[in-house]
């Protein structure tokens, strides 16, 4: 486990955009402070921290230090009158360029079924893995090609719904902020023409095609071994039998939504591939139309890997209908979306279980001319109301983010980044850039401006997560973990033995352990990385509207 004396001064350990509001947070007493050039020690600004905010989530008295007046590009640190110092950070026009590339490159490291080679993987390469065919549960003797795609998390399972969420975030980021994706990532497929983000998403989309049941159009819920391998098992050594779990409506809806989105976004780059995506999306929709009352998914007998259960599929069906309507303009999909919108389900969530927010975004992005005026206005007003709620929570929080004490759940950093995504959607549809300012506060939190003074992204910042619950990082013999992985973050429920032993009585935002055994706070997943890519892209694009 990482040993670290928590600093009393916390900052975004990567840095701050030149024109943004720049704040650091002090815990404990109020302070006079100075901003110093990191190399010369020259004082460029001095000030005094604000009065304390007693922050229930972190259990700290938090003082803010606003140094927005510092606008010269450079590297800086903050020093208090008692000699305490912050991490060194940059002030630049686009300080998150390398971060965004690292967050996106992480998906390459999640790849399954292919060798990760030295030129592209550095010291974190491994042999090709999971090349065997998988058995289809409930269909005796049926085996299918299972290779490809991304491992979902710290284990080697692959899941249709969470995979669709991850691809959707990346495709939306590219659609909204294309200027942020001009740099190459050095992927094996890089061709100097197709943006690398589209090449990487295609890895997962190609695997998702394999998850669609031949003939029916339904989509298998997940592909895993019966149980999780040991924590030190490298992917190529995980050779137990693979199983396709049965088709589910949630997986099929997510598949239809993301394939309809892909059909639209890939069309300028590869018309044949776009057509294939659309055909698959419409086949999945036909399955949904023929199966209106499907039960939620539960693990089949003998399967103990992550269930990703979902007891309602209205949100996934809504996303599928709205996305298909946006891509095709066919009225049948518009009518289906209109029938679903009045039903009860979360319409502004961007989580793997509640995907209704993607349907709302698709519907609003279709535009007023092609949508129903009343429904359009209702959804827009609802989105802005939810964004305003997040702003109100952020304004009361000691660290400027939209999590209440009860929101520090398993995967709380996904909430942090999903909420930032929603704030950026509010910016896009309202034109009010103050929503983006609040979204940036969430990125500051992720990158170290939090009570634990930790960057929750491996390899980024001067005190990043170093011991994630991630089998390749544990088993590869390399001292540093695979870089660019977003850790799950504080979980006040203390859902694993390690944190139950070590963190009893801690405030919610301190319920985190940088330890490989803490799967409930320090695991990593593709769908925690994907909204972080989206948020970083907004502040790398230079133009909020792409």
Order of alpha helices (4+ residues) and beta strands (2+ residues): beta-beta-beta-beta-beta-beta-beta-beta-beta-alpha-alpha-beta-beta-beta-alpha-alpha-beta-beta-alpha-alpha-alpha-alpha-alpha-alpha-alpha-alpha-alpha-alpha-alpha-alpha
